[in-house]
């Protein structure tokens, strides 16, 4: 999901600061940065993080914190994707294929969520349909939380629009729930199914737009580089290579060209599929 990219990028900032707090003897002093100028100052990382906006702007994580959190995030994603997500999605496909395969195509070709609930109830057991509905409820709640937090990150970091937490939660929940209530009251099940399909199409189309800058930025050495503070040791597990830039030691951590090429191939595949989806929708085909 596009909004998950924003959320994941923001959540790691707390891990970086916590690492520097927990390892004050192994990381160099914090770096204060104002505009394009930077200066070294003694230990700016406090065990009690300041809540001021200025302090948040000045803090720059150490190289060891970046390396440690990067490795942790890679393992976290790999484990979650290849264990929980893989088995859950595989279970969905296996159960659906084994239980709905023998049904006539007229009963499954245009089945919406309501029809799938009825099919599971009749072909497997009523409890299967109940579990299906509960899973949808929990996934919807989870997606709502992610969207709310991602909206907060974008509004505060890019638009610099800050409101009270209860106002933000009320606004985001209203935007998510009120249209569904209106659609359900106006056009019923068919309208809700159409709205759900439309939201999935929009998310699918937005995904290449959100990932293209990510691929581009991660391939650039002038962006993906870390200034190494005096006395700071990169460490054996550091990814990237050191260079000299205007007398300052920097570690370039851009993606290898092979990973960039693989990301571009996947991006082109997703973009092509989205273009085909838009064309099919315009032609009235599903």
N, C-alpha and C positions, 0 to 999 in steps of 0.2 A: 504494500500500500504506500502511496506517495507520502502520506503524513507520517508514516513510521520512520522515514528517513530523517525528517526534522527532529522527531522525538529522540531517536537513537543518537543523533549528533549532539543533542543538548544534554542528555543524561550522563554522558561520559565526563562532562566538565566537573561534576561533583566528585567523581572517582579520581580525577587528576589532582584536585586540591587535597583530597583525603590522603592520597599517596604521599604528597610532599609533607603533610602534617605528620604522618606516621613514620616517615624516614627523614628526619631533619639532618641526620649525620651523614647520610649517603648521597644527598642531593645538594646541588649548589644553592647559593642564596637566590631568592626570587628575583625576577626581573621586572622592573617597572617600565612601562612603555607609554609614551605620550606622542600621539601622531606617528611621525616617521622617525622619531628620536627614541633612543633607549639608553638606559644607564643602569649600572649594577648597584644594588643597594643591599645592605646586610639583611638577611632573613626577613622577608616581608610576609611570609606565610605564618599565620598565627593559629594556635590550636582552637581559638574561638573566632571563626570566620566572621568578618565584618559584613554587615548587611547593606553598607552604603554602596551606591552605584559606582562611585569613583574608585573604590577599592576593587570592585569586580573588574573594572576596565584595566587597572594597573597590573593585576596578577597575570603572570605568564608561567605555565607549568614547566618543570624541569624536563630534561630529555629522558631521564630514567622514568619519570612518571608517565610520559607519553609512550615509551616503549612498553612498560609494564601494562598499562591500560589497553594498548593496542593488542597485545598478545591475549589478554584476558577477554577482550571483545571478540576476537577471532574465534577463540575456543568456545565462548558462550554461544555465538551464532551457529557454529558448526554442530555443537551438541544439540541445541534446540531444533535445528532444521533436520538433522539426520536421525533424530530419535523421536521426539514427541510429534513434530509436524509430519514426518515421513510415515510413522505408524498410524497416526490419526487419519490422514488423508487416504492412506492405503486401505484402512478399515472401511472408510466411507465408500470407496470405489468397489471393494469386494462385496460388501453387504448389498449395495445397490445393484451390482451386476448379478449376484446370485439370486436375489429375491425378485427383481423386476425383469429378468431376461425372458422368462416364459410368458410374460404378459403380451397382449397384442400391441402393436406399435401405436395404434390409435389412442391407447390409454396412457402412453408414456411420452410420445413425441412432443406434445405441447403442455406437459405437466408443470404447473407452477408449485409454489411451496405448499399451498393448501391441498393440491392434488397429491403431492408426494406424501404428505401427512396421512391422507386417506389410504393411499396404496400401501404404506408401511403398516398401517393398522390392520388392513385386511389380509395382506400377504404374509406378514410375520406375526405380529401380536400387538394389541393396543399399547402395551408398555413400550414397544419400539417407537411408535409414533409419539408417545409422551417424551421419551428420551430425545427424539429428534427436535421436538418443540423446545425442550429445555436447553438443548445445545444451541439452538438459534438465539434464544433469549440471552444466554451467557455470552455468546460471541458478539451479539449486538451491544451488550453492556460494555464489553471489553473494547470494542471498536469506538464506542462513544467516549470512553475514558481517554483513549489514545488521541482521538480527534480533538478533544477539549484541551489536552496538554499541548498538542502540536499547535493549535490555534493560539494558545497563550505564548508559546515560544516565538511564533512568527510575529504576533502583534507587539510583544515587548521588545524583541530584538531588532526587527526590521522597521516596523511602523512606529515603534516606541509609543504605543498606546497602552496605558495601564489603567485598569479599573479594579474595583474591589473584587475579591474572589467570588462572593455570592452573586454579584452582578454578572460576572463572566460565566459562571455555571448556569445561572438562570437563562442567559441569552443563548448559550450553546445548546442547552437542553430544549429550549423552545424552538430553535431552528431545526433541531433533529426530530422532535416529536410532533409539533403543531402541523407541519405539512402532511404527515402521515394520517393524522386525525381528520384533516380536511378532505384528503383524497378518499379515505375510507368512507366518510359520510357522503361524499358527492358521487363517487362512481363504484364503490365497493371493492370486491376482491380483484376484479380485473384491473382497476386503477392502481391498486397497491402492487400487483405483480408487474405492471408496466413501469411504475415508478422505481421498483427495485431493479429491474433490468436496466433502466436508464442510468441509475446511479453507478451500477457496475461498469457500464460502458464509459461513463465519464471518468471514473477512476482509472480504467484501463488506458484511456486516451491521454490522461494527464501524466501517467507514469513515465513515458519517454521524455516528456518535457521536464520533469523533476530530476531524472537521472542523467540527462545529457550534460548539464553543468558539473555534476558530481564527477563524471568520467573525465571531463576536460580539466577541471581543477586538480584532480589527483594525478594527472599525467604531467603537470607543469612543475619544473624544478624551482622556479622563482616563488611559487606558493607553498609547495610541500617541502619546506625546509625549516629547520630549527636552529636558532642561534645558541651555541653552547657557551654557558657562562664560564668565566675564568675559574680554573680549578675543578671543573666538573668533568667526570670521567664518563665516557659514552657507555661503557659496559659491554660485556661479551654478547649479550642478547640484542644489542641495538641493530635495528634494521636501517638500511641506507648506507651512504658513504660520506665521509667528511671532506669538506672543501674549505678553502680560504677565500673569504669574501670581504675585501676592504680591511684586512687585518683581523677579522673576527672568524672564529671557527664555527662552521655551520655543518649540519648533517642534513643531506638531501634525502627525503623519504618518499619521493614520488613513486608511483607504481612502475614496475618493470614493463617494458614494451609488450611483452607477451601477455601479461594480465590486461593491459589496456586494449590490446587487439581482441582478446577473448570478450572483454566487456563490450567492445564495439559490435562484435558479431551478435551477441545476445541482444544488444540494443536495437540493431537493425532488424533482427527477427521479430522482436516485440512490436516495433514500429510498423513493419510490413503486415503483421497480423491485425494491428489496429486499423490500418488503412483498409484492409479487406473487410473488417467488421463494419466500418463506416459505409463502405460501398454497398455491402449486403443490406444494411439497414435502410439505406436510401432507395434500394430496389425493392424493399418490402419483403426480403427473404430473411429467414432466421438461421 
